[in-house]
Amino acid sequence: MTLPRPSTDAGRAGLDAFVSAPGRALAAFDFDGTLAPIVADPRTSAPYPGIVDTLADLAGLIGSVAVITGRPAATAVRMGGLERVRGITVLGHYGAERWEDGHVTAADPPPGVALVREELPGLVARAGAPEGTWIEDKGRSLSVHTRRTADPDGALALLTPALTALAERAELRVEPGRMVVELRPQGVDKGATLTALVEETGTRAVLYAGDDLGDLPAFGAVAALRGQGVPGLTVCSSSEEVTAVADAADLVVPGPAGLAGLLGGLTEAIRAPGA
C-alpha cells in the first residue's frame, strides 16, 4: 500500500516524524465526515467499513489515539464501535466531555443551553424554516440541520441571523458546518483540546484529520505546535461541500475511504523494516 505524500514541506516533515518515532506519536480524528461518511440523518451515522479495525491496528503501534468530535462522547463511541480501539480517548462536544475505558467525565453545561432548548423550536418556526429543517439536541448543544431541505444553503442563510441573535442572548457560540448551524458553549474548541492532549501525552509528532470548519482550529493548533518543535500533519477528508478545509491541509484524501487507505499505509510504513 502506497503512503501518500503531503503537499507541504511541514506536512512531509510531520509524516516522517510520525512514522520514524511512532511510540511518541498522536493520531487524532474528527468523526462525522472523517471516520464516518456524512449522511442525511446524523442519527444513522456509521464508520466507513473497516476503518475502525484499521484504526485499532494503528493504535497498537503508536503512542496515543483520539477522536475529537462535536457529538456527545458516548454517542460517538456507541455509533462508531470505538471501544474496540485499545487505549482510545474520545473527546466529545469539542472537548467538554471525555470518554476513556467506558467512563465519561464532563462539567455541567452552562444555563444558556437550557434557554436555547426552550426557545429554538419556536424561533425556527417563526423564521419560516422550510420543510426538512430539523433540530438535533446533543445535550450540551443544539444544532439546526438543513441538509434535507430543497435548498440547504438558502435555508441556512435564512435562519442564521435569528440563530446568531439567540446564541448571543444565551451567551453561546455559533458553529457553522456542513448544512448545519450549532449553538454550543463558548471557551472550548478542537484546537485547544488537541493542544492540551499533546501536552498531556508528551506527544512528539501529531496527526489530525478532519473535514469541516470546526476542524480548522485543530489545524491551527498543529501549525502552532510545529513552532514549538512538535512536527505535525493535517489531513483533510475531502468533500465538495467545504473547500476551506482542503485549502488549509497538508494532505487531502478522498473522504473516509481515502482516510482508511492512509491509516493502512501508515500501519504498513511503521511495521516496515527500518521504519
Order of alpha helices (4+ residues) and beta strands (2+ residues): alpha-beta-alpha-beta-alpha-beta-beta-beta-alpha-beta-beta-alpha-beta-beta-alpha-beta-alpha-beta-alpha-beta-alpha
